[in-house]
Amino acid sequence: MKFLRTVLLGLLASLAVVLGAQAQNISIATGGTGGVYYPMGGGLAAVLSKYVPGMQATAEVTGGSIDNLKLIGSGKPYVAFSMSDAAQDAYKGEDKFKSGKVAVRTLVVLYPNRMHVVTVDGKGISKFADLKGKRVSTGSPGSATEVMAFRLIEAAGMDKDKDMKRERLSVAESVNALKDGKIDAFFWVGGLPTASVSDLANTPNTKIRMIDHADLVAAMNKKYGDLYVQDVIPKSVYKGMDTDNHQATVQNILVVNENMDDKTAYNIVKAVFDHKPDIVAVHKEAENIKLENQKKEASPVPWHPGAVKYFAEKGIKLN
């Protein structure tokens, strides 16, 4: 009897080891609560936890792309949202990643991120040059909003430190600061609509004004590569917009560390496309996650072999 009990306990212990080995805890690095990364990341976490056997995924609030890429660089089991310009810097070891390259790989091209340069009536800002001498938030320190804002300011021939009083706030903090009269304008790169910008536009006795800057795209691309495109935020997106906003757009990508095993990467990509409606239900920008957007040149970062395998099965060659 004692022998049988010993054998049974040994079997149970072995089973626990096997089950433990099968369990995968994945963290999804997103952004601030006022943007699109966080709710979409929550939708992605729910899909992965529900449909990938043994996987438990959790969305984490972060400062944005820069912080996310640093988490990828840690080698821990992270999936991260990032703007493609920030990912390129991480891969090459440039700009905010001069201390070291990140072994980052692309899983999926997600949706376009639109640069919002936002103010309200009464601030004396109707064109980009009017930002000179104003109190402006260029985004939180861990965000790619800050990276792109700096590049726009540079392309306009302005100095980010000398030509404006600069704050480093998240989109939610920027909206509150603008409402309270503590800043005059802010930069934000995000999907449409961004909840915090909608909140500003819907504030009583407040009229939102979006500043055109599409004319700066050529200068940005000349220096940083063809990462940006001229685009439009339709006037119907945010209440109170009088005209369409002509602005700069950059792609969002879903990235991981190169050390992620091929099967896990494959399963993540498969879950995204097999269960996209679940993610769209959380935020409609997920509608833009399309097979036809998955192209080798669509990401400045190499593709993960697991993603390459999935897309090859769909007739898309990425290498």
Secondary structure, DSSP 8 states (H G I E B T S, - for coil): -HHHHHHHHHHHHHHHHHHHHH-EEEEEE---TTSSHHHHHHHHHHHHHHHSTTEEEEEE--S-HHHHHHHHHTTSSEEEEEEHHHHHHHHHT-GGGTT----EEEEEEEEEEEEEEEEETTSS-SSGGGGTTSEEE---TTSHHHHHHHHHHHHTT--TTTSSEEE---HHHHHHHHHTTS-SEEEEEE-SS-HHHHHHHTSTT--EEE---GGGHHHHHHHH-S-EEEEEE-TTSSTT--S-EEEEEEEEEEEEETTS-HHHHHHHHHHHHHTHHHHHTT-GGGGG--GGG--GGG-SS-B-HHHHHHHHHTT----
